[in-house]
Amino acid sequence: MENKHKTLQFKTNINCGGCIATVTPFLNETEGVCHWEVDTTNKDKILTVETTEINEQQIIETVQKAGFKIEPLNS
């Protein structure tokens, strides 16, 4: 059985290395997150998450728990 990776993107206010360090343990401990990164050079601070099993809402809740604003990126 093949794992299907989904790529989800969000607008956040994670805008520096310190913010990334704060959110790292939250995202790293989330079951189903394969890889994630934040483009702090983009004005919308785009968080890209590759996942196998969790949904958009679970990622939003995780990032909010870490103390940041997050919303789905409408393409």
N, C-alpha and C positions, 0 to 999 in steps of 0.2 A: 504494500500500500504506500502510495507516494504522498508525502506531506506537501500541501499546497501553501505556498507563502503568499500572504497578502501584504501589499505595501500601503500603509495609511499615512496621510500627511495632515498636519495641524499647524495653525498659527498659534504662537505662544509669546510669552514675555520672558523667555529664557534667553538672556542676552550677553552672558559673559562666562568665563571659565568657572567662576565661583558658583554661578547658577547651575551650570552643568554638573559640577561636583555635588551640589545639593540634590539634584534630581536623579543622579546616577544610581544610588542604591535602590531607589523606588522602582525604577524601570528594570534594573538588572535582576531584582527579586521577583518580578512579575512573570508568572508562568506563561509560556507561549510567546514571549518576546524573543526573537532570534537576534535581531540587530537593530540599533537605533542611532540616530545622530541628529544634531541640531545645527542648522546653517545660521550661525549668528551674524553672518555678513548680509543676509537677506533682511530687508526692512520688516518683514513679517515673522522673522525668527522661526523658520520652518523646521518643525520636528518631523522627521521621517522615521517610521517604525515598520520593520518587517516582522510579521507575526504569522504563526501557524494556526492559533486557535482563539485568541482573544479578540474582542470587538472594539470598535471605536469608543463606545461608552466606558469600557473598562480602562482604556488608556487615559481618557479624559479624567476619570476619577483618580487614577494613580498620580497624574501630574498635579491635580488640584490638592491631593494629600500632601505633596511635596511643597505646596505653597505658591504654585504658579497659575497664571491664567492660561487657558488653552481653549481653542475652538476648532472644529473641523475646517479644513481648507476646502473651500468650494471651488472646484475646478471649472 
